[in-house]
Each structure stands twice: as structure tokens, then as C-alpha cells.
């Protein structure tokens, strides 16, 4: 397949209705050109296409989210798209659009404080927002509210969900404000993505941002996904997984289900998330980004096929088509997204997303203005009618690996109130995570508790009962000496009507469980 790149010789003309451009084909393996010229109207059209695409994709996959963990969604299962669908979700289930309003948190900080806004400003805007959070995001919010600031807030030693999908679904803005500049997008992600993620979770956002950035200058999906992958260290599992998907697509070009099955066999193992290990649920960025990639590659530039395949891959099946459709929407541009999708979108473009004052129409303009600033900052030019992008050859970000030397080996059912735990919890391994919750009629109550491992204080923590301020997991400790351990707890400020309930504990060891054999062997 030849790569189609928009170069300085291919000035994109201002659009009146459909976007038109003259394109030149480049041989496979051709590097990204030094500069690309776009009309300002086409730049805006592509930015609008990115925001529109992710909104449409999120809505399309909304009813299927986590209903198909570890299995694909069969073709005979219908996915609705009735009139007024986006408006209905926005009015009745606005939390669906965390993919969008999370992005807008960071877009708004750039709008208020400029491109050099400090990381702590993004962290505090995120941590003090009114929306509910889960997984790596909530663990990071808790850390920040307790004074653990980025990058420590997203590091796996402080965040059991560090490999989860969170920043991957929030990184669209970084690519949309960095047209043709994947390394600039990575620089933004380094600052903001480490608020809540590390390792694979961080790489998911870097990769998504890079694909958006390159979608401004190429309409060849395989070229974009392959070039963007150069931002990921080759020695990482994340790189190897995406590289496998690209290779399997070439091996099985007409069968996305075969590539999905190959991913399940090799890459569906969950390590970090305490909610998914040993269970069908997998919210790891790695496998969910593989589904984004499957949608893009097998969609072959067709908007419906792209989001439908990404949705039918299962797991986080609103976020994955959202990312895939946003990247493709940037590539196509707003005016080339088929009308059957745009009818629902256009009736909500002036509605602010939940927890924000920002509508799609305002987001288009904010990202456009930020893109102009980024173009100038990174060596491009901005003229009255056009912009010249100083394109970047993708460079890998730093290598990092979460949960290294830690292998899940057991899931212990505790299922007791802390006051009922009259004996130590015994386990054998090098790490443990305790899930559970704090209950109280007083929404302001904060339990203070300690965890002791082998008689030594391991953690002293605050446990707010507030759902938005909660600690996502009650206690955890990694990097213990590999061997037998005994865990006890102490509640420092018990009150009538309050409770600390333990659910399950996830145990790690320094080596994986042996491959099961038949009992007779």
C-alpha cells in the first residue's frame, strides 16, 4: 500500500462544503516530509472532525460498554443509532462523555493559563472537578488531594491502576493541538499523562495523541498507525502488542476477528487493575488500544466500519470507538464525516458537556487557537489564509514498565468489616492490594487507618467516605520480600454508624504461577 502524505506541494484549498485537496502518493517507507501546508479552513475542519468523531464514536458504543468483556460482539446484535441519540445521552446519561469532558479539563487549563501552564495546574483542575472518576483517574485524584503530586500520583507504586486505560481516553486533545507534530503531542502527554498513569497506561495516551497528530498530514491509516508507533519504546510490551496487530492485519487482511483472537491469546492477560485480574474485565490500556487499532486498520477509512469494529471488539467499547473515530475524523475532516452521523451531532454542538461550560462549538475554537500557538512554537508559520506545519519524525518517549517483577498469583476473599478481622490475613508473595469501601451516614467522614505487615507499619492512610474523594483501593503494598506475610489493620478514629469493609485481596509474587497440569501427571 502506498502512503498518501500531504506535502508543501499539495496545498489544501479552503472548503466550501466538501474539503478538496490534491494528493501525491509516496512509496511505502517514505519518511514524513519536513513541512506540510494546510489552509486555515482545512486545519479547522480537521480539528472539528476529531472532536466530532470521538463524540459520535463514544455515543455509538455507549450501550455496549463492558457488556462484552473477553468476548467479541457478534454481528447479529444490533447497535442503535436513532434520531436525537446524542442529545438523549447528553441529557439523561451525561457521564457517558467522560471521554470528552476529561479532555476538556486540560483544554480549559491551556485556554486559561497558556501553553506553559504548570503540571500542578492540570492536576488540581482534574482532582477538584465535580465529575466522578474510577480506576487510575480516581487513584490519582485521591493521591493529589492527599498531597501526592504528579508524576508520583500516577506511578504504579502509588496507583494500582497505573496500566489502565484512563489517559488513553483523554489524550485526544494533545494530538488535536499538535498537527503534524507527534513529538510535541508526546511532550504534552509526558506532563499530563503521568498525573494518572505510568507504563502501558501512559503509552496508550502517547500513541493515541501521535495518531491524531499524524492524521493531519496523511490519509493512509496504515501509515499513520505505523509511524505513530515510533513514539513508543520498542522494548515495551505496548509496542510489541501494537506491532503484532499491524502484522496480523497484513496476515489476515479480510478477517478482523482472527486478529482479535490472536490478541486474546497473546495480550489479554491483566496484571495491574485489582478489578480485572483473574476476571474477564480488562481495562488495561494495552488490549483496549489494540481494539482501537483493529477498528482503524480493518475499517479502511470507512467511518461506520471503523467504529463498528472497534465497538464489537468488546471491553471498554465506548472509549475505543471514540478514539478510533476521533483519529479517523481528523483524517477525513468534519465535512467528510457521513451525514447520517452528523445529523445527531449538529443538534448538540451548542450544548455544554456535563461538569463544564464548554460545548463542541467552543471546543473546536479552543483547540484551533491552541494548534495555531503550537504550530508557531514548533517552527511552523501561520499566515492569513494558511499554515505551514513543521512536521516531526516520531521519536520514542522514555521506557518505563509498571509492576515489574510482580505476577498475580491469588485472589483472596476477605469479605469482613475491619472490626470483625480478629486474625491476620496471611498470604505468600511480594505484594498485595486490598479492595473495599468505607461507609458512613456522614458524607464528610474520613476514616484514618493503618496497615501492618509482619508487625511493621506499612501504610497509614486517610479513607474518605465521599465517593469523589475516596481511595479507590483500601490498602496496598508492593516490592515486599517474596515469601509468607501476615497483615493486620488498626482503625484510629472509629465512630458509631461508620464501617470499613474489606472485599477481596489481590496477591502478587516474584514469579508467575506454573502452567496447570492434569492432576494425574
N, C-alpha and C positions, 0 to 999 in steps of 0.2 A: 504494500500500500504506500502511495506517495503522500508526503506531508505537504499540507497546504498552509503556508505561512503568509501573513500579511506584512509586506515589507514597505520600505520607503518608496518603492516603485509602484505601489498599489494603493494610492490614496483612496481611502473610503469616502464616498461622496455623502453630503448631507442628505438625510432621508426625507421623503415626502410619502408617507405610507410605509411601504416596504423598504428595508435597507438594501442598498445595492453596493457592490464592490467588485473591483477587478482583482482576481487572484491568480497567483502564479504557483505552479507545482514545483516542489523541491524533491530531490532524490531522498529515499529513506536514509536516515543517519545524518542528514544535513543539520548543522547546528542552528541555534536561534540567531536571527540577524541582529546586527548591532542596534538598529533603530527601526521603528515602525511608526508610520504616520496615520493618525485617525482624525476624521473630522470631529469637532466637539459634539455634534449631534449624535454621531455613532458611539462615542465614548459614553454619553448619557444613556443611549439606547441599550448598550451592553450592561451598564450598571443596573438600570431598571430591570433588564432581563434576569439578572442574577437574583435580585430581591423578589421579583415576581415568581421565578422558578421555584425558589425554596419555599415560598408561601403556598404555592399550588401543590408541590410535592408533599409537604407536611400535611396538608388537608386531605389529599388523596389517600395517604397511608394511615391517617388518624384512626379509623375504626379497627385497624388490624394490629395496632401497637402491642407487642409482646403477647399476642394471642397465638403466635406460631413459633415458640422457642424450640430450636433444634429440629425444625421441620420446615419444608417449603410450603407455600400456599398454592394449592392446586388451581389450574386454570378454570375449573368449573365453578369455583367460588367467586361470586360477583363482588366487585368493588364499586360502590355507587358514586355517581357524580351528578346529582340533581341540581336544578337551578337554585340559586341562593345558598349554595352549600357552604362557601367560605363565610358568608355573613352569619349563617346559623351557628357555625362553630365559634366564631368570634364573640357572638352574643351569649351563647349558652355554655360553651366549654372553652373559655379563653386560654386556660392553661395548656391547651394543645400546642400553642405557639411559643413554647419556651425556646424553640429553635430560633425564633425571630427576636423576641424581646430580650433574650440574653445577649444576642449580638448588639442590640440597640443600646444596652447599658454601656458598652465600650465605645460605640459610635458617639454616644452623647458626651462621654468624657473627652474624647478628641474634639468634639464641637466646642465644648466649654473651655478647655484648657490647652488645646493645640496639640500638635504632633509630639511635643516633648513632655507631655503630661507624665508625671512620675508614676511608677507602677503602683505605689501605695494608693494613689487616687482611684485607679481602676479597682483595686482590691476593696477599698472601702465602699465605693459605689455598689459593687457587686454584693458585699457582705451585708450592707444595711438596706438593701432593696426589700420591697414588700412581698415579692413572689416566693412561693415555696420552692425548695430545692431538694435534690436527692443525690445519693452516691458521692462522687468526687466533689461535686459542687457544694453539697451540704457539709461534707467533711472539711472543705476549705473554708466555708463561711464560719463554721464553728471555730476553726483554728484562728482565723483573723480576729473574730470577736473576743477570743481569749488571748490575743496579743502575739500569735504566731503568724508572722507576715510572710509574703512570698519572697523567695521561692520555697521556703520551708513549709508553707501551707499546703503545697501540692506534692511534696516529697513523700515517697512511699512509706518511709519510717513514721511519718506523721499522718498519713492518709491511706487507709487500707484500700481505697478505690482509685488509686493513682493511675491504674491502667484503663480505667473505664472511659466511656465514650464522650464524657462531658465537654471537653474543649473542642473535640472534633465537630460537634453540632453547633458550636459557637464561633468558629473561625472564619466563616464566610466573609465577614466584614474586612478581614485582613487582606484577602485576595482582591476584593472589590475596590479597595482603596490603593492597590498596588498593581495597576495594569502593566503587564509585561515584565514585572519585577518580582519574581518568586523569592529572591533573597531578601528583599525589603519586607515582603509578607512574613517570611520566617523571622526576621528581626522583631516584628511586632508580636508574633506568636511567642517568641522567647520571653518577652516581658509579661505578656498576659496569660499565655497558656500554662505557665508554671505557677500561676495562682492556685490552680485546682488540679493539675495533672503533672505526671512525670513519665518518662519512658514511653511505652506504647501510647498512653493517653495523650501525651504531648505530641508525639509523632503524627497521630491522626489529624490534629489540627494543623500542623505544619504542612502535611500532604494536601489536605483539602484547600488550604489557603494558596498553595502553589498551583494547584489545578485551576482555581479561579483566576489567578494572575495570568497564567498562560492561555486561558480561554479567550482573552482579549486579542491574542495575536495569531491564533491558529484555529481552524475549524476541523482539524483532524483529531478525533477523540483518542486514537491510539498514541499519536504523537504527544498530546497533552499529558496523558496519564503516565507515559514513559519518561518524558522529560521532567515532570514534577517529582517523580520518584527519586531523582538525583538529589533532592533536598534531604533525603533520609539516609543515614549511615548504612552502608551495605552489610555490615556485620550484625545489624539488628534483626530480630525476628519480624518486625514490621516490614522492613524492606523485603525480606525473603518471602513473606506471605503475599505481598502485592506483586512481586516479581513472578511468583507462582501463578497468580491469577492471570497475569498478562500472557504467560507461557501457555497455560491451559486454554485460554481463549484462542490462541493460534492453533492449538492441537485439536480443540473441539469447537470450531467456529460457528457451528449451527446448533449447539446444544448447551444453553446456559445451565441447565440442570446438572449436566455432567461436571462442569466446573464447580458448581455449588457443592456437589457430592465430594469432589476432591478436596475442597476447603474443609468440609466437615471432618473428613478423615485425618487431615494433617494439622488443621489450625483451630479447631473448635475447643480445645482444652482451655479451661478457665483457671487462673492461678490466684488473682488478687481479690476480686469482689467477693465479700463474705456472703452476699445474697445469691451468687450464681455457682460457686464451686460445688461440685458433685450434683448439680441440678441442671435441668435443661436451659434455664435462663442464662444468657450470655450477653452482658452489656459491655464487654471488652471492646476497646476501640478497634483492635486488630481485625476481628472477624466481621464486625459491622462495617468497617471501611472496605473489606473485601466485597461486601454486598453492594456498596456504592459503586465499586469498580466493575462488578459484574453487570450492574444496570447500565453504566456508561458504555462499556465495550459491546455488550450484546444489543443495546438499544440502537447502536449505529447511527446516532444523530436524530433518531425519531423520538419526539418528546413523549408520546404515550408509551412506547415500548420501554424507554429508559426508566420512567417512574414505575411502570407496572412490574417490570422485572425486579427492580430494587426493592419494591414492596413485597413481592412474592418470595423473596429470599428469607423473609421472616425476621425474628428477633426485634430489634428496635426499628420497626418498619414504618414509622412516620419520619424519623430523623434521617434514615438512609435515603429514601426517595427525595427528601427535602434537599440534601446535599447534592445528590446526582442531578436533580432538576435545576438547582441553582447554578451549577457548573455549566450544564448544557444551555440554560437560559442566558448565561453570559456569552457563551459561544454564538448562539443564534441571534441574540438581541431580543428586546421586548417586542418589536414589531413583527418578528417571525415566529413567536410562540403561537400555535394554532388558536383560532378564535374560540373554539369550543371550551378552551381552558380560561380564556381571558374574560369571557362574559361574567363569570363568577368573581373574578379578581377585581375587575374595574368598578364594581359596585361597592367595594370596601376600601378603596385606596385612600379615602379621606378619613377612615376610622382609626383612631389611635389604638395600638395594641395594648392589651391589659398591662397594668403596672407602669405604663409610660404615657407620655403626651405626644408620642411620635407615630404618625401614620406612614403608610408606604410612600405616599407622595412626598412627605417630608424626608423620609429615609433616602429616597432617590437623590434628592438635592444635597443632603448632608454627605453622602458617600461620594457624590460627584465633586463637591468642593474639596473634600479630603484627598481625592485622587489627583486633582489638579495640584495641590500642595506637594503631594508625594512625587509627582512627575518632575516638578521643578527641583525638589530637594535631591533627587537621584539622577540629575544630569540631563533631564529632558527639557523640552521647551513647550510653552503654552502661548499660542497666538490667538488672534481674534476668531479665526474660523477652524483652527485645527490644533492638535497637539502632536508632538513628536516624542515617542516613548524611547528612553534609553534602556533597551531590553537587557536582561541579565541572564547569563548562563547559570543554571541552578547549581548551587553548592550545598554539600551536606551540612546539616547542623551537627552539634556535638553529640557524641554517642553517650547514651545513658540507658541503664537497664534496671527496672524495678524488680523487687522480690528475688534478687539473685541469691542462689543457694537455699531457697525456700520452696518446698514442694508440699502441696496439700496431701495429707495422709488420713485425716479423720474429721468427721463432723459429729460433735458430742451434743446430745440433747440434755440441757440443764433443766429448763422449764421450772424454775423456782423463784420465789421472791428472795431478795437478799437476806431478809430476816429468817428465812427457812433454811439457809445454807449452813447447816451445822457441821459439815465436814468439808475438807479441802477438795477442790476439783483437781483430779490427777490426770496428767497427760504425759506423753513421751514425744519429744520433738525439739524444735528450736524456735517455735513461735506459736502464738495463739491470739485469736480475736474473739471477743465475746459480744454477741448481739443481744439486744434487749431494749427496754424502754423505761422511762420514768413517768409515774402517774401522780397527779395531784389535782384537787379542785381549785387550787391557787395557781393560776397561769403564770404567775411571776416567780414561783418557787424554783430554787436552784439547789439540787442536792449536791453535797460535797462528799466524795468517797475516795477510798484508797484501794489499790490492788497490791497484794504482796505475793511474790513468787519465791518459794523456798525460804520464806521468813523475811525476805528483804523487800523494802518498799520499791515497787516497780513504776507505779503511777499514782499521782494524787490529782484528781480532776474535778471540775465543775460539770454538773449534769443538769442543764436547764430542762424544765418540763415543757417549755414553749416549743412548738413544732418547728418554727422557723429558726430558733436558736439552738436546737437540740444537737447533741453529739450523735452522729449517725450510727456509730457503734459504741457500746458502753466502754469497753477497755480493749487494749491490745498491746502486745509486746513481741517484737521480732529480735533476731540475732542473739537468741539465748544459746548457751551451750547445748549441743544436741544430746538429749538424754531425758530421763524422768524428771518431772517437776510437779510441785503442788502449789495450788493457787488459793488464796483466801482474800476476803474483802472486808473493809471496815466502812461503815456509814457514819459520817461525822456529825450530821445535823438532822437526824430523823424527826419527823413531825407526824402527828395524827392525820390520817387521810392521805398520806403520801406513800408511794411504793417505788421500789426499784426491782423490776422483773427481768430476769435473765431468760433468754430463749435458747439459742444454740451457740456452740463454740466451734470455731474452725481451727484445726491444728495443722501446723507445718512441721516438716522435718528436713534434715540436710540432704536427703536422697529420696527419690521417688519411690512409691510403692512398687514392689515387684510385679511383673506381669502375672495375672492369675493363671493357675494351672488346675487341672481336674484333681479332685481330692484323692483319686486312686493313684495319681502319679507320684 
